[in-house]
Amino acid sequence: QVQVGESGGGLVQPGGTLRLSCVASGTAFDMNIVAWYRQAQGNQREWNATRLRAGAYNYADSVKGRFAVSIDNAKNEGILQINNLQLEDTGVYYCKTTIRTREYWGQGTQVTVSS
């Protein structure tokens, strides 16, 4: 059974940096697409960024210039680096990955930006 897990969240001051990780277990296949979403308390889950294993990527306008999404092909790991964290970046960050033709969601990792 494929399971996806995120890590790397935490409490950080405004202006700080975090590196979120997304890994899949229970499969020998590659993560072909990794997408990251944020859900702030009381809000709907919103898309932030997507990266294809082949290299293409896309970002929501609200995060361009501060978020960097990548896939470590050797480790089969999705990564979201968030620079210059802002208060509004607070929320639970979810990874959604496509393995073969199926999509899998992780349980999320909490990011809290506070001074």
MIDREN-454449 format. One record per atom (N, C-alpha, C): residue number from 1; y negated, x negated, z. Coordinates in nm, 3 decimals. Layout:
! residues N
+-----+---------+---------+---------+
: pos :       Y :       X :       Z :
+-----+---------+---------+---------+
: NUM :       Y :       X :       Z :
...
+-----+---------+---------+---------+
//
This chain:
! residues 115
+-----+---------+---------+---------+
: pos :       Y :       X :       Z :
+-----+---------+---------+---------+
:   1 :   0.117 :  -0.085 :   0.000 :
:   1 :   0.000 :   0.000 :   0.000 :
:   1 :  -0.124 :  -0.090 :   0.000 :
:   2 :  -0.215 :  -0.062 :  -0.091 :
:   2 :  -0.336 :  -0.144 :  -0.101 :
:   2 :  -0.435 :  -0.104 :   0.008 :
:   3 :  -0.488 :  -0.202 :   0.076 :
:   3 :  -0.593 :  -0.178 :   0.175 :
:   3 :  -0.710 :  -0.270 :   0.145 :
:   4 :  -0.828 :  -0.215 :   0.162 :
:   4 :  -0.949 :  -0.292 :   0.136 :
:   4 :  -1.027 :  -0.302 :   0.266 :
:   5 :  -1.076 :  -0.421 :   0.294 :
:   5 :  -1.151 :  -0.441 :   0.417 :
:   5 :  -1.277 :  -0.522 :   0.394 :
:   6 :  -1.384 :  -0.479 :   0.461 :
:   6 :  -1.510 :  -0.552 :   0.454 :
:   6 :  -1.531 :  -0.627 :   0.586 :
:   7 :  -1.607 :  -0.734 :   0.577 :
:   7 :  -1.645 :  -0.809 :   0.697 :
:   7 :  -1.779 :  -0.876 :   0.671 :
:   8 :  -1.836 :  -0.928 :   0.778 :
:   8 :  -1.961 :  -1.003 :   0.764 :
:   8 :  -2.085 :  -0.931 :   0.813 :
:   9 :  -2.072 :  -0.806 :   0.850 :
:   9 :  -2.188 :  -0.734 :   0.901 :
:   9 :  -2.226 :  -0.783 :   1.040 :
:  10 :  -2.339 :  -0.730 :   1.088 :
:  10 :  -2.383 :  -0.768 :   1.221 :
:  10 :  -2.527 :  -0.732 :   1.244 :
:  11 :  -2.578 :  -0.783 :   1.353 :
:  11 :  -2.719 :  -0.761 :   1.389 :
:  11 :  -2.800 :  -0.882 :   1.342 :
:  12 :  -2.905 :  -0.856 :   1.269 :
:  12 :  -2.984 :  -0.965 :   1.214 :
:  12 :  -3.131 :  -0.928 :   1.219 :
:  13 :  -3.215 :  -1.026 :   1.232 :
:  13 :  -3.360 :  -1.002 :   1.235 :
:  13 :  -3.414 :  -0.985 :   1.093 :
:  14 :  -3.524 :  -0.915 :   1.080 :
:  14 :  -3.586 :  -0.905 :   0.947 :
:  14 :  -3.612 :  -1.043 :   0.889 :
:  15 :  -3.587 :  -1.056 :   0.760 :
:  15 :  -3.601 :  -1.184 :   0.693 :
:  15 :  -3.474 :  -1.267 :   0.690 :
:  16 :  -3.374 :  -1.226 :   0.765 :
:  16 :  -3.250 :  -1.300 :   0.770 :
:  16 :  -3.161 :  -1.277 :   0.650 :
:  17 :  -3.044 :  -1.340 :   0.655 :
:  17 :  -2.947 :  -1.335 :   0.545 :
:  17 :  -2.810 :  -1.300 :   0.599 :
:  18 :  -2.738 :  -1.222 :   0.522 :
:  18 :  -2.599 :  -1.192 :   0.555 :
:  18 :  -2.513 :  -1.208 :   0.431 :
:  19 :  -2.390 :  -1.243 :   0.454 :
:  19 :  -2.291 :  -1.252 :   0.347 :
:  19 :  -2.177 :  -1.159 :   0.381 :
:  20 :  -2.163 :  -1.053 :   0.304 :
:  20 :  -2.056 :  -0.956 :   0.326 :
:  20 :  -1.938 :  -0.990 :   0.235 :
:  21 :  -1.820 :  -0.968 :   0.288 :
:  21 :  -1.698 :  -1.000 :   0.215 :
:  21 :  -1.611 :  -0.876 :   0.202 :
:  22 :  -1.541 :  -0.869 :   0.089 :
:  22 :  -1.450 :  -0.757 :   0.062 :
:  22 :  -1.319 :  -0.815 :   0.009 :
:  23 :  -1.211 :  -0.789 :   0.080 :
:  23 :  -1.082 :  -0.840 :   0.035 :
:  23 :  -0.981 :  -0.726 :   0.030 :
:  24 :  -0.886 :  -0.739 :  -0.059 :
:  24 :  -0.781 :  -0.639 :  -0.073 :
:  24 :  -0.648 :  -0.701 :  -0.033 :
:  25 :  -0.568 :  -0.625 :   0.039 :
:  25 :  -0.434 :  -0.670 :   0.077 :
:  25 :  -0.332 :  -0.572 :   0.025 :
:  26 :  -0.209 :  -0.617 :   0.019 :
:  26 :  -0.102 :  -0.529 :  -0.026 :
:  26 :  -0.091 :  -0.518 :  -0.177 :
:  27 :  -0.151 :  -0.612 :  -0.247 :
:  27 :  -0.145 :  -0.611 :  -0.392 :
:  27 :  -0.148 :  -0.754 :  -0.443 :
:  28 :  -0.082 :  -0.774 :  -0.558 :
:  28 :  -0.085 :  -0.905 :  -0.623 :
:  28 :  -0.181 :  -0.905 :  -0.741 :
:  29 :  -0.247 :  -0.794 :  -0.761 :
:  29 :  -0.335 :  -0.781 :  -0.876 :
:  29 :  -0.480 :  -0.812 :  -0.841 :
:  30 :  -0.556 :  -0.844 :  -0.944 :
:  30 :  -0.695 :  -0.884 :  -0.925 :
:  30 :  -0.785 :  -0.765 :  -0.899 :
:  31 :  -0.892 :  -0.792 :  -0.827 :
:  31 :  -1.002 :  -0.697 :  -0.813 :
:  31 :  -1.085 :  -0.708 :  -0.940 :
:  32 :  -1.075 :  -0.611 :  -1.027 :
:  32 :  -1.145 :  -0.620 :  -1.155 :
:  32 :  -1.292 :  -0.582 :  -1.146 :
:  33 :  -1.322 :  -0.491 :  -1.057 :
:  33 :  -1.459 :  -0.446 :  -1.036 :
:  33 :  -1.481 :  -0.435 :  -0.886 :
:  34 :  -1.596 :  -0.482 :  -0.841 :
:  34 :  -1.635 :  -0.465 :  -0.701 :
:  34 :  -1.773 :  -0.403 :  -0.698 :
:  35 :  -1.785 :  -0.295 :  -0.625 :
:  35 :  -1.914 :  -0.229 :  -0.609 :
:  35 :  -1.945 :  -0.216 :  -0.461 :
:  36 :  -2.072 :  -0.224 :  -0.429 :
:  36 :  -2.117 :  -0.215 :  -0.290 :
:  36 :  -2.211 :  -0.095 :  -0.274 :
:  37 :  -2.191 :  -0.027 :  -0.164 :
:  37 :  -2.271 :   0.091 :  -0.132 :
:  37 :  -2.322 :   0.077 :   0.012 :
:  38 :  -2.433 :   0.141 :   0.037 :
:  38 :  -2.486 :   0.147 :   0.174 :
:  38 :  -2.503 :   0.292 :   0.214 :
:  39 :  -2.467 :   0.320 :   0.338 :
:  39 :  -2.488 :   0.453 :   0.394 :
:  39 :  -2.566 :   0.440 :   0.523 :
:  40 :  -2.691 :   0.481 :   0.518 :
:  40 :  -2.771 :   0.484 :   0.639 :
:  40 :  -2.738 :   0.611 :   0.717 :
:  41 :  -2.760 :   0.605 :   0.846 :
:  41 :  -2.725 :   0.719 :   0.931 :
:  41 :  -2.797 :   0.843 :   0.884 :
:  42 :  -2.721 :   0.951 :   0.863 :
:  42 :  -2.779 :   1.077 :   0.821 :
:  42 :  -2.804 :   1.089 :   0.673 :
:  43 :  -2.776 :   0.983 :   0.599 :
:  43 :  -2.801 :   0.984 :   0.455 :
:  43 :  -2.670 :   0.978 :   0.377 :
:  44 :  -2.684 :   1.005 :   0.249 :
:  44 :  -2.567 :   0.992 :   0.162 :
:  44 :  -2.542 :   0.844 :   0.130 :
:  45 :  -2.422 :   0.816 :   0.093 :
:  45 :  -2.387 :   0.682 :   0.051 :
:  45 :  -2.456 :   0.653 :  -0.082 :
:  46 :  -2.521 :   0.538 :  -0.091 :
:  46 :  -2.593 :   0.505 :  -0.213 :
:  46 :  -2.544 :   0.372 :  -0.270 :
:  47 :  -2.540 :   0.370 :  -0.400 :
:  47 :  -2.492 :   0.252 :  -0.470 :
:  47 :  -2.597 :   0.141 :  -0.466 :
:  48 :  -2.549 :   0.016 :  -0.445 :
:  48 :  -2.637 :  -0.100 :  -0.443 :
:  48 :  -2.613 :  -0.194 :  -0.560 :
:  49 :  -2.485 :  -0.226 :  -0.585 :
:  49 :  -2.459 :  -0.330 :  -0.684 :
:  49 :  -2.315 :  -0.322 :  -0.731 :
:  50 :  -2.292 :  -0.371 :  -0.852 :
:  50 :  -2.158 :  -0.377 :  -0.910 :
:  50 :  -2.140 :  -0.510 :  -0.981 :
:  51 :  -2.019 :  -0.563 :  -0.968 :
:  51 :  -1.986 :  -0.686 :  -1.039 :
:  51 :  -1.850 :  -0.669 :  -1.104 :
:  52 :  -1.839 :  -0.708 :  -1.229 :
:  52 :  -1.711 :  -0.709 :  -1.299 :
:  52 :  -1.652 :  -0.850 :  -1.292 :
:  53 :  -1.523 :  -0.855 :  -1.287 :
:  53 :  -1.457 :  -0.985 :  -1.282 :
:  53 :  -1.494 :  -1.069 :  -1.403 :
:  54 :  -1.514 :  -1.001 :  -1.516 :
:  54 :  -1.550 :  -1.070 :  -1.639 :
:  54 :  -1.691 :  -1.128 :  -1.636 :
:  55 :  -1.771 :  -1.086 :  -1.537 :
:  55 :  -1.901 :  -1.148 :  -1.521 :
:  55 :  -2.020 :  -1.055 :  -1.521 :
:  56 :  -2.010 :  -0.941 :  -1.585 :
:  56 :  -2.125 :  -0.851 :  -1.591 :
:  56 :  -2.158 :  -0.797 :  -1.452 :
:  57 :  -2.285 :  -0.767 :  -1.432 :
:  57 :  -2.327 :  -0.716 :  -1.302 :
:  57 :  -2.448 :  -0.624 :  -1.320 :
:  58 :  -2.474 :  -0.546 :  -1.217 :
:  58 :  -2.587 :  -0.455 :  -1.220 :
:  58 :  -2.630 :  -0.425 :  -1.077 :
:  59 :  -2.760 :  -0.402 :  -1.060 :
:  59 :  -2.815 :  -0.374 :  -0.928 :
:  59 :  -2.901 :  -0.249 :  -0.931 :
:  60 :  -2.904 :  -0.181 :  -0.819 :
:  60 :  -3.002 :  -0.074 :  -0.802 :
:  60 :  -3.141 :  -0.137 :  -0.797 :
:  61 :  -3.238 :  -0.067 :  -0.847 :
:  61 :  -3.375 :  -0.121 :  -0.851 :
:  61 :  -3.425 :  -0.159 :  -0.711 :
:  62 :  -3.380 :  -0.083 :  -0.613 :
:  62 :  -3.429 :  -0.104 :  -0.476 :
:  62 :  -3.383 :  -0.235 :  -0.415 :
:  63 :  -3.279 :  -0.299 :  -0.474 :
:  63 :  -3.226 :  -0.420 :  -0.414 :
:  63 :  -3.239 :  -0.542 :  -0.504 :
:  64 :  -3.289 :  -0.522 :  -0.623 :
:  64 :  -3.302 :  -0.634 :  -0.716 :
:  64 :  -3.390 :  -0.743 :  -0.656 :
:  65 :  -3.345 :  -0.864 :  -0.672 :
:  65 :  -3.419 :  -0.978 :  -0.621 :
:  65 :  -3.377 :  -1.022 :  -0.482 :
:  66 :  -3.308 :  -0.936 :  -0.408 :
:  66 :  -3.265 :  -0.972 :  -0.273 :
:  66 :  -3.114 :  -0.970 :  -0.256 :
:  67 :  -3.044 :  -0.890 :  -0.335 :
:  67 :  -2.899 :  -0.880 :  -0.325 :
:  67 :  -2.836 :  -0.962 :  -0.438 :
:  68 :  -2.725 :  -1.025 :  -0.405 :
:  68 :  -2.649 :  -1.098 :  -0.505 :
:  68 :  -2.502 :  -1.063 :  -0.489 :
:  69 :  -2.444 :  -1.008 :  -0.594 :
:  69 :  -2.304 :  -0.965 :  -0.589 :
:  69 :  -2.220 :  -1.060 :  -0.674 :
:  70 :  -2.103 :  -1.093 :  -0.624 :
:  70 :  -2.016 :  -1.185 :  -0.696 :
:  70 :  -1.871 :  -1.157 :  -0.662 :
:  71 :  -1.782 :  -1.216 :  -0.741 :
:  71 :  -1.638 :  -1.212 :  -0.712 :
:  71 :  -1.588 :  -1.355 :  -0.715 :
:  72 :  -1.526 :  -1.395 :  -0.608 :
:  72 :  -1.461 :  -1.526 :  -0.603 :
:  72 :  -1.322 :  -1.507 :  -0.663 :
:  73 :  -1.307 :  -1.546 :  -0.788 :
:  73 :  -1.181 :  -1.519 :  -0.858 :
:  73 :  -1.062 :  -1.590 :  -0.791 :
:  74 :  -1.087 :  -1.708 :  -0.741 :
:  74 :  -0.978 :  -1.785 :  -0.680 :
:  74 :  -0.926 :  -1.716 :  -0.554 :
:  75 :  -1.019 :  -1.657 :  -0.479 :
:  75 :  -0.980 :  -1.592 :  -0.354 :
:  75 :  -0.959 :  -1.443 :  -0.369 :
:  76 :  -0.992 :  -1.389 :  -0.487 :
:  76 :  -0.985 :  -1.244 :  -0.508 :
:  76 :  -1.068 :  -1.173 :  -0.401 :
:  77 :  -1.190 :  -1.216 :  -0.388 :
:  77 :  -1.280 :  -1.169 :  -0.283 :
:  77 :  -1.412 :  -1.125 :  -0.345 :
:  78 :  -1.455 :  -1.008 :  -0.304 :
:  78 :  -1.587 :  -0.961 :  -0.345 :
:  78 :  -1.690 :  -1.001 :  -0.241 :
:  79 :  -1.806 :  -1.041 :  -0.286 :
:  79 :  -1.910 :  -1.091 :  -0.197 :
:  79 :  -2.042 :  -1.022 :  -0.227 :
:  80 :  -2.111 :  -0.986 :  -0.121 :
:  80 :  -2.248 :  -0.937 :  -0.135 :
:  80 :  -2.335 :  -1.020 :  -0.042 :
:  81 :  -2.424 :  -1.096 :  -0.100 :
:  81 :  -2.521 :  -1.172 :  -0.021 :
:  81 :  -2.651 :  -1.094 :  -0.018 :
:  82 :  -2.701 :  -1.075 :   0.102 :
:  82 :  -2.826 :  -1.001 :   0.119 :
:  82 :  -2.928 :  -1.097 :   0.179 :
:  83 :  -3.034 :  -1.121 :   0.105 :
:  83 :  -3.139 :  -1.212 :   0.149 :
:  83 :  -3.262 :  -1.132 :   0.193 :
:  84 :  -3.342 :  -1.197 :   0.276 :
:  84 :  -3.467 :  -1.135 :   0.321 :
:  84 :  -3.443 :  -0.991 :   0.368 :
:  85 :  -3.352 :  -0.976 :   0.460 :
:  85 :  -3.314 :  -0.843 :   0.509 :
:  85 :  -3.434 :  -0.768 :   0.562 :
:  86 :  -3.438 :  -0.640 :   0.530 :
:  86 :  -3.544 :  -0.550 :   0.572 :
:  86 :  -3.487 :  -0.442 :   0.664 :
:  87 :  -3.573 :  -0.379 :   0.740 :
:  87 :  -3.528 :  -0.274 :   0.831 :
:  87 :  -3.450 :  -0.165 :   0.756 :
:  88 :  -3.494 :  -0.136 :   0.636 :
:  88 :  -3.430 :  -0.027 :   0.561 :
:  88 :  -3.293 :  -0.065 :   0.505 :
:  89 :  -3.254 :  -0.189 :   0.522 :
:  89 :  -3.119 :  -0.232 :   0.481 :
:  89 :  -3.015 :  -0.192 :   0.585 :
:  90 :  -3.058 :  -0.144 :   0.697 :
:  90 :  -2.964 :  -0.102 :   0.802 :
:  90 :  -2.873 :   0.009 :   0.753 :
:  91 :  -2.746 :  -0.005 :   0.784 :
:  91 :  -2.649 :   0.097 :   0.746 :
:  91 :  -2.509 :   0.040 :   0.744 :
:  92 :  -2.416 :   0.124 :   0.704 :
:  92 :  -2.279 :   0.080 :   0.686 :
:  92 :  -2.261 :   0.046 :   0.539 :
:  93 :  -2.210 :  -0.074 :   0.514 :
:  93 :  -2.189 :  -0.120 :   0.378 :
:  93 :  -2.042 :  -0.106 :   0.343 :
:  94 :  -2.020 :  -0.041 :   0.231 :
:  94 :  -1.884 :  -0.016 :   0.184 :
:  94 :  -1.859 :  -0.090 :   0.053 :
:  95 :  -1.738 :  -0.134 :   0.041 :
:  95 :  -1.692 :  -0.196 :  -0.082 :
:  95 :  -1.598 :  -0.098 :  -0.152 :
:  96 :  -1.617 :  -0.083 :  -0.281 :
:  96 :  -1.523 :  -0.008 :  -0.363 :
:  96 :  -1.474 :  -0.103 :  -0.472 :
:  97 :  -1.343 :  -0.115 :  -0.481 :
:  97 :  -1.289 :  -0.206 :  -0.579 :
:  97 :  -1.192 :  -0.135 :  -0.671 :
:  98 :  -1.188 :  -0.179 :  -0.795 :
:  98 :  -1.093 :  -0.126 :  -0.894 :
:  98 :  -0.987 :  -0.231 :  -0.917 :
:  99 :  -0.863 :  -0.192 :  -0.890 :
:  99 :  -0.748 :  -0.280 :  -0.910 :
:  99 :  -0.656 :  -0.209 :  -1.007 :
: 100 :  -0.636 :  -0.273 :  -1.120 :
: 100 :  -0.569 :  -0.210 :  -1.234 :
: 100 :  -0.653 :  -0.088 :  -1.271 :
: 101 :  -0.610 :   0.033 :  -1.250 :
: 101 :  -0.690 :   0.148 :  -1.290 :
: 101 :  -0.729 :   0.236 :  -1.172 :
: 102 :  -0.700 :   0.190 :  -1.051 :
: 102 :  -0.728 :   0.273 :  -0.933 :
: 102 :  -0.844 :   0.215 :  -0.854 :
: 103 :  -0.916 :   0.305 :  -0.790 :
: 103 :  -1.028 :   0.266 :  -0.705 :
: 103 :  -0.987 :   0.276 :  -0.558 :
: 104 :  -1.036 :   0.181 :  -0.482 :
: 104 :  -1.006 :   0.176 :  -0.339 :
: 104 :  -1.134 :   0.150 :  -0.262 :
: 105 :  -1.148 :   0.221 :  -0.152 :
: 105 :  -1.264 :   0.203 :  -0.066 :
: 105 :  -1.222 :   0.132 :   0.063 :
: 106 :  -1.312 :   0.049 :   0.113 :
: 106 :  -1.293 :  -0.008 :   0.245 :
: 106 :  -1.349 :   0.085 :   0.351 :
: 107 :  -1.336 :   0.041 :   0.477 :
: 107 :  -1.381 :   0.122 :   0.590 :
: 107 :  -1.527 :   0.096 :   0.626 :
: 108 :  -1.584 :  -0.007 :   0.568 :
: 108 :  -1.725 :  -0.034 :   0.590 :
: 108 :  -1.750 :  -0.138 :   0.698 :
: 109 :  -1.865 :  -0.201 :   0.687 :
: 109 :  -1.909 :  -0.296 :   0.789 :
: 109 :  -2.055 :  -0.266 :   0.821 :
: 110 :  -2.085 :  -0.263 :   0.950 :
: 110 :  -2.219 :  -0.223 :   0.994 :
: 110 :  -2.316 :  -0.339 :   0.983 :
: 111 :  -2.430 :  -0.310 :   0.922 :
: 111 :  -2.540 :  -0.405 :   0.918 :
: 111 :  -2.659 :  -0.342 :   0.989 :
: 112 :  -2.711 :  -0.410 :   1.087 :
: 112 :  -2.827 :  -0.360 :   1.160 :
: 112 :  -2.937 :  -0.465 :   1.154 :
: 113 :  -3.050 :  -0.425 :   1.103 :
: 113 :  -3.165 :  -0.514 :   1.094 :
: 113 :  -3.267 :  -0.469 :   1.197 :
: 114 :  -3.293 :  -0.556 :   1.291 :
: 114 :  -3.383 :  -0.519 :   1.400 :
: 114 :  -3.447 :  -0.643 :   1.458 :
: 115 :  -3.570 :  -0.629 :   1.501 :
: 115 :  -3.637 :  -0.740 :   1.566 :
: 115 :  -3.625 :  -0.730 :   1.717 :
+-----+---------+---------+---------+
//
